Each structure stands twice: as structure tokens, then as C-alpha cells.
Amino acid sequence: MSGSQHDSQRNGFLKESFILSVDVGTSSIRSHVYDREANIRGTCSTKVVLLYPEVGHVEMEPDMLWRGFISVVKGAVQDAGVHMRQISALGISTLRGTFTTWDRRTSVPFHNFISWQDQRAAELVKSWNTSCVMKLVYSLTRQKRSLAASLIVFSTQHVTFRLVWALTHSKQARQAIEEGNCCFGTIDTWLIYKLTKGQVHATDYSNASSTGLFDTYQMCWSGFLCYLVSLPMSILPTMADQQAAMFGECCFDVGDVKITMGTGTFMDINTGNEPHTAGLYPLVGWKIGSEVVYLAEGNAADTGTAVKWAQELDLFTDVGETSAMAASVSDSDGVCFVPSFSGLQAPLNDPKACASLMGLKPSTTKRHLVRAILESLSFRNKQLYDIMLRETSIPITKIRVDGGVSSNDFVMQLTADLFGRKVARPQHHDMSCLGAAFVAGLVVGFWRNQEELKKLQCTDRVFLPKEGASPPSRDYLQVLQTWEGALRRSMNWYNKP
């Protein structure tokens, strides 16, 4: 290509079009520009600043998040060397369960975003989960509207009880509710509100179903919050991050499993056209046209968090070293690490559990500690996988793993060994951004259908189990049992005497 032709293309005189996608995560905001082959043509990212005003409180500043969003959108388009008029659609993926409330008249938030990692409502969650009220109501009435509430096990990651806390502690928000001027929203809602200058107050099914406020059986909001949120679902292609990652991995068929290992681990299975409720949480995966696809999800909150913590302790300099460090010793020398800085989620659901290192001895080295930490991440995968098999009874068709921690070969190989199944890792780890781009592209006709998207998939590596198809690996039976004992000892640590 001549210099003038190249300049013409960069200046947007040729009619090539692209999809722009933004993923707002817990630690960063990333934006990519994709071409029709789903190649990344431009990218930009910025860090998310987390605030810790009190022990157990985790927040984000709404206006800072908005400024970061705008900066990565402009930066990615500039990096791609294209014009905004060449962007066919904008897809947005956001972390879930993080919310704020604001004044409808002034658009000023009443408080910071309260993050999904926040523990301020732990006591409320515990009291609800031990209550038999909704189970009794459903057993007496058999009304469908009380079914979800009777079955769901809530966690601190759901918006429900953190919102109760926020409204209890914000006099301004309570007054605005009385006056009909209080807006509630997760991050996607806030971004849409800002993008439309307050004209659209909306979310999508995937984010709504992740809040603990949405009834997946009746596909509507539950109870007193219905009047606060309008839901024109087909206006903008926004998606919750894990559902977007599921779509980016092309897990379109019943039994497809996606595991995202980022700040936390999120394991999702496609359950088809019916919601599933038990120890796993039922989610709306996506709604395209009249078709609704449901997922069941289990998660562990502290995956990348544990790796980052270990790095800050100087157990290693570069995260890329950890796989080799773990493999350099034959075992962890009896050391067990419990990754529960934010409590334990499914299947144990104990917000009062503590993170811990057990079995330390004079012979313990950094390499043993690193191996114990990485093993714990795979062990949590095994726990989530087992409950998924037990509760859904859906034959697994494929397993794909993404997220930053999935780049660790030790964790991936051990996960495959424990599952007794092959596990595929894509070339690009940022599946939430790609999934949001795929949905946006389908909406505007940039891509024709899901079969076309499947052909764009690129796999980096497939990890095969070392010992046939009978999980777990025999080498790890005793180690896994010992680790489960350490897990039990970490539970209820922060309960008041």
C-alpha cells in the first residue's frame, strides 16, 4: 500500500467500518476497536481506583468512572487510526452488582458506587439466608412470584441488601424517593444515563438478573424497586461482564461452560431456555429478539486478588514467573492457602470466612507458598465444577477459560486434571469486551449470525487431563482433602462472639 493510500485509510476516507467495545471491570476500563474478523485494531485502557472508606467497604467514584470511560473510548479510536463515523456500534460490558443512586433532577449521585466486593451488608445477608419466611410463603401460596425468593441463596455480591444499607444510611436518597426523584442503577445504567444526558434510565436483562432484585422466572423486577427503573431493553447493546464473556466465548449451546478467572472466578453454564435455581445463581445470559438464554453461575471472589496480594508480599516480581515457580517443587510441602479475602461464595456461602495460610513450617519456601496459592485457585474451580454437575445434571459440551489468571499454565493444567476434561484457552483473554462487541455487531448487522461468530474463535491452547477422564487426578486426592480441611477451619472466622 502506498503512503497516500495508507493515510487515506487512517483518515477514514475508505468505507471500512468497525465495532467499538468497552469493558468496565473491577480493576480497569478497557476499550477495543474490532474489524470484521474480530481482530483488535486499536485499544486503550485506564485503571479503576477503588476506595476503602472503612474496613469491608469498597467503593468507586461515579464521575471518575465516567471520565475513564470517555477517555478509553477516544483513546481506542485514536489508536486504531479511524474516525468515529466509521464505528458501526458501541458495545458495553460492565462489572455486575456495583450500584449507586442519584438525583433525577441534577444527575448528582447520593453516594459512591458500592462495589460487588463490599461486605457492609454481610449481617443482613446472613439473617435473610437463615430465614424461612419466603420458603413458608411459597409453600403456603404456591404463587410463582414468590418462587425465586424462596429458592435463591443471596450473597453480599448481590445488590439487594447493600441497597437496603445505602437507603438506610442516606437521608438524601430517602428524601428523593419520597419526592419521586431517586434513580437507582448499576454501572451500565449510569453510563447509559450519562451518554444520553439523562434521557434514558435503563439496564438490560443480564445486568438486572445479577442484582438479586430481578425475578428470572417472571422476567420482571421484584417488589418495591419496580417503579424506580424503566427497562427499554432493546435500545442499547449493554451486557453484564460475565454474560458478555460467555457470548464472546461463543458458548451458545446448552451445556457450554465458561470460566472467567480475573479479579474473581466466575463459572457459568448455558442452561438453555429455562432458569436454574439452587446453590448456583440463575442469570439471564442474553435476550436477542424473542429468544432468552439462561445461565447458572457459581463464583469465587478472590482469584486475581490472591495473586496480586502475593506479588505485593514480594513472593515474586513478575506474575509470569509463578507457573514455573510452582512447577519447580513437587508439592506445596503441606501448605494450604484459602483465597477468601471477601468471604466464601458458592457452594459454602460464608461471608465471615477469612483468608489463611496453614501448614507453614521451617522448610517452607517462596516456591511452596506460590504453589499453594495457585493450587487453591484450581481447587475452587473444582468446587464450583462439582456443584455445577450435581445441581444442573446437564451434560458438559465444552469448557473455555478466559481472564488474566487463565494465562497461568500451572493453574490451567491442574484445573483440567481435576475436572478430568479438556479445557480450552482463547488467544485473547478479554472476552467481556469481545462479547459486547459481538452483540452490538449482531444488532446492527455487522455480523450475520452466531454461526459466523463461531468461525472467528481463536484458541491459544487446549489443556488435556493427564490421567484419563476420571476426576480428580489421583495425585491430588489427599492434597484436595487437606485443603478442604483448611477451608473449613477458615469459616465463621469473623463471626461476633
N, C-alpha and C positions, 0 to 999 in steps of 0.2 A: 504494500500500500504506500502511495506517495505521501510526502509530508502534508500536502494540501488536503488530500483525502482524509488523512488521519485527523487533521484539525477540524475538518467538516464534521466528521463523525463525533468528535468530542464536543463540538459546539451544538450538536443536536440538529443539524440540517438534514441528516438522514432520518428515516422514519422508524428506526428501531425503537421498540418500546420495552419497558421493564416493569417489574413489581418491586415495590419498596416495602420492607417489613421491619418492624421494631419489636424487640422483646425486652420488656421491663422485668428484670429479675431482682433477686434479693440483694445481690452484691454489685450488679452492674446493669446498665441500659445499653443494648446493642442494636445496631441497625445495619441491614444488608440490602443491597440492590441486586436482584436476581434477573438473569436473562431467561430465555425460553427453555434452555437446557438445565435450568436451576443452578447454573454456575454463579458464584458471587462475583459481581463486577465492581462493587465498591462497598466499603464498610467503615463504621465509626462506632466507638464505644466510650462510655464515661462511667465512673464509679458512682454507686449509690452510697450516700452517707447515712449510716444507721445511728440513731440517738438512743442513749440508755439513761433516761432521767432518774430511774430508780432500779433497784435490783429486780430483775424479772420483767422489766418494762422495755419494749423495743419499739421504736418509732421512726418515722420518716417525715421530713418537712415537705408538705404538698407543693409549694411553689418551687422549691429546689428540684423536685422530681419533674415538674412541668418544664422547667428551663433545661434540664438534662435531656428530656425527650426531644425538645425542639433542636437542641444542639446536635444530637446524633442523626436526626433526620437530614438536616442541612449538610452535616459532615459526610454522610454516606453518599448522598447525591453528588456532592463536590468531588469525593474520592473516585466515583465512577466516571467522572468527566461528562456527565449528561445534564440535561435541563429538566426541571420539574415537569414541564409539559410532556416529557417522554415517559413519565411514570403513569402506568395504566391504573394502578390501585395501590392503596396503602393497607397492609395487614398489621394488626396489633395483637401481640400476645403479652399477657401480664401475669405476674405472680398473683396467687389467689389468697383469699382470706385476710387481705390487708385493706383497711377501710378508713374513711373519715366521714364527718358530717359537716355541712356548710350552709351558709345563709343563702336562700334562693334569690334574695334581692340584691345582695352585694357580692356574691360568689366568694366570700371570705370564710375559710374553714374555722370551725369552732375549736378544733384541736388537730394535732398532727395525725398522720396516718398511724394507726395502731397495727403493727406487723403481725403476720401469722405466727411468728416465733414468740410473741408476747405471752407471758404467763400470768397476767394480772387477774384473770378470771378462773384460775385453777380450782378454787374452792367452790365457785358456782357450778362449774362443770362436774365436779365430783358429786355434789349434792344432787344434781339432776340425774346423773347416770345411776345413782343408787336409789332413786325414787321409783316407785311402782305406779305413779299416778296415771301416766299415759297408757301404760300396759293395761291397767284396770279399766280405763275409759274405753279402749279399743275392745277389750274382752266383753264389756257390757253392751256397747253400742254397735260394734262391727261396722262403724262408718269408715269409708275409705279415707276420709280427710284426716283421721287420727292414726292411720296405719303407719305412715312414715315415722311420726313422732314416737310411736310405741316401739319401733324396731331399731332406730338409729342410736348408735353409741356416739355421743358427742365428744369432741376433744377441744383443747384450748386453741387449736388451729382454726376451728370454725368461728365465724364472725359472731354467732348468736350471743354468747354470754359476755364477750368483750364489748359488744354494742350495749348490752344491758349496763355494764360497768360504766361505759362512756356517758350514757344518757343520765345515769345516776349522779355522776360527778361533774357534769357540765350544765350549769344553770342556764347559760345562753342557749344551748341546744334544746333544753326542755321548754324554754320560753318560745323558741322558734317553732317547736312542734305545736304548741297551743295556738300559735298565730298562723299555722299552715305554711311556714317559711323554712322548714328544715329539710334539706336534701341529704340523703344517705347514699353512699356509693363506694364500691371497690375501686381499685386503681383504673380499670378500664372506663368506668363510669365518669370518674374525674377527668380523664384525658379527653373523652368524647365531649363532655360538658365544656371544657376549655377550647377544644378545636372548633366547636360550633358557637362559641361565645355565649354559652348559656341557653342555647335554643333547644338542645337535645339532652334529656336526662334519661339515660338508657344503659342497659347491660345486655349480655347475651346469655343463652341458656347454660353454657359451660361454666361461666363465672357464677351465675346465680345458683346453680346446683352445688357449688362448692362452699356455699356460705353457711349451710345449716339452717337457712331461712326459707328454702325452696322445697316444695313437695314434688319429688320426681315422679310420684305415682299419678298425680293430677296435673303436672306441668304448670304449676302456678305458685305464686308467693303464698306463704303461710301466715295467717293471723294478722296482727296489728300493723305490720310493715307494708301491707299491700298498697295502701294509699300513698305511700311515700315515693314509690318508684314506678315510672312508666316504662313499658317494655316493647318498643317497636323493633322487634328482633332482627328484621331483615335489612335494616338501614345500613349498618356498617359491619364489615367483617372483623369483629374483635373476637378473641378467643382467650380462655384461661390457659396458662402456660403448659400444664401437663396434658390437657386435651389437644393443644396445638402440637406438642411434641409427638403425641400419638398419631396425629394426622400427618406430620412430617415424616414419621417412620413408615407411613402407608399401612398402618395396622387397621385396615378397613374390614377385615373378616372376623367373624365370631371365633374366639379362641386365640386371637393375636395378642401378644403380650409386649408391652413396652416398659422398660425400666430406665428412668432418668436419674442419674447419680450426680447431682450438683451440690448445692448447699445442703439439701436433704436428698433422700432417696424416695422416689415415687414409682410404685409398681401398679400398672393398670392393665386390665384385661377387657377386651371387647366382648360384651355380653349380648350384643345384638339389639333387638328392638324391645327388650324388656329390662327394667331396672332390677338390680340385685341389692338386697339389704340383709346384712348380718354383721359380722365383725369387720368386713370391708365396707367402705362408704360408697353408696350409689351416686353416680355422676351422669349428667348429660354430656356425652362426648362432643357431639355436634348435631346441628339440625340444618340440613341442606334441602330446600324445597319442603316437601311434606315428610321426608324421611328423618326420623330421630334415631341416633345410635347412642346406646348407653355403655358406660364403663363401670367397673368396680375397682376401687383403689385402696391400697394399703400404703403406708408411708413410714419412714424413719426420718426424724428431723435433722439429725446431726451427722452428715456424711462429709461433705467438703469442710464443714465446720471443724470436724475432728482432725482432718489433715492440716488445715490452716493452724490450728492450735498446736499441733506437734511441730510445725515449722517455726512457730513463734517461740517455742521452747528450745530451738536450735538442735532438734534431733536430726535435722538435715537442712541443707541450704536450698537445694533445688528439688521441687516435687518430683521431677523426672528421675531422681536418684532412688526413690522409695521402693520401686519394684525390684531393682537389683539388690538393694539392702535387705529386703525381706527374703529374697531367694538365696542370699548368701549364708543363711543359717538354716538348719534342718527343721527347727521348730521355734516356738517363742519362749522356750525354756520355762514353760509353765505359767507365763504371764498372760493375764486376761485383761482386755480393755473393754469397758462398757461405754458406748458412744451415746450418752443420754444427757447432754448439757441442757436440753429443752424437755426433759422427761422422756418417757417411752410411749410410743404410739402403738398401733395395732401390731400384734394381737393382745398386747398386755395393757395398754391404755392407762399408764400410771404417770400423771404429770408431776408427781412428787419423787420420782426416781432421780438418782444422781449419777453423774459420770464418774467412772472409777477405774483405777489400775490395781489389779490384785495379783498376788503371787510373785511379788518382787523379791529378789534375793541378791546376795553379793555378786553372783555370776552373771546377773542381767546386764546386757549391753544395749547401746542405742539400737542396734540392729534387731535385737529381740523385741524392744518396745515398738519399733516401726512395724515389725511383722505382726505383733499383737493388734495394733491399731488397724492395719489393713485387713487382717483376718476378721475382725469384728464387723467390718462393713459388709463382707461377704456373708457372715453369719446372720446378719439382719436381713439380707436378701433371702437367705434360706428360710427364715421365719415367715417372711411375707409370702414367699412362693408356696410354702406348705399350707398356709391358711387359705390362699387363693385356690389351690387344688381341692382342699377339703370343703370349702363353702360353695364354690360355684359349680363343681362337677362338670366343668366344660373342658373338653379335650384341648390341650395347648397345640396350636398350629405352628407358631414361630415365636421366638424371643429376640427382641432387639434392644440394645442398651446404648444410651447416649448420655450426655453431660460430661463435665470436665473430669470427674473421677473415673469415668469409663476408659480414659486413656491409660490407666494403670493396668498393665498386663497381668500382674500378680492377682489383683482383685478380680479381673475378668476370668482368668483361668480357674481360680478357686470357686467362683460362682458357677461356672459351667460344671465343675467336678461335683459340687454339692447338689446341683439340680439334676445331674445325670443327663443333660441335654445340651445341644449346641447353642451357643449364644453369639449373635452377630453384632458387630460394632460398625456404625457408618463412618464414612470418611470425614464427615463434618459432625461435630458434637452439638452444634447449636440448632437442635431440631425444633424448638419452640418457634424460633424466627422463621424457619423454613415452612413449618406447618401453617403459620398465619399467612405466609406468602402464598402457599398452595390454595388455601380457602379463598383469599382475595382474588387470586388468579382465576379460579373456577367461576366466581361470581361475575367477573367481567368478560369471561370467555378467552382469557389469555391462555389457559389450558382447557381442553375439552372435557375430560372426564378423569375418574380415578385410575383407570387402566393406564392412561397416558402418564400419570404421575408415578405409577409403579415402575415404569420403564426408566425413570430418571434417578432411581435409587442407586447409590454407590456404596458398596461395603468395603470397609478398610480391612477387617479381619474377622474370621469366624473361629471362635474358641470351641474346641471339641472336648468333651469329658474324657479324662484319662482312663477311666475304668468302666467301660461299657455303659449301660443305661440304667443302673440300679443306684440311685442316690441314697444317702450321700457317699462320697468317697470313703472307703474303709479306713484310710489313713486318718480321717478327721472325726470319726465317730466319738472317740474318747475326748478329743480336744473340744468338740462341739458341746458335749455333755458338761465338761468342766466350765466352759464359757457360760452355758445356761445357768449353772450354779452361781457364778459371779453375778449374772444378771438378776437373779432372784434376791441376792444379798444387797443389790443396789436399789431395790424397790422400796417405796414408802420412806425414803431417807429424810425427806423434808417435811414429813407429817408433824404437826404440832403434838407435843406430848399430852 
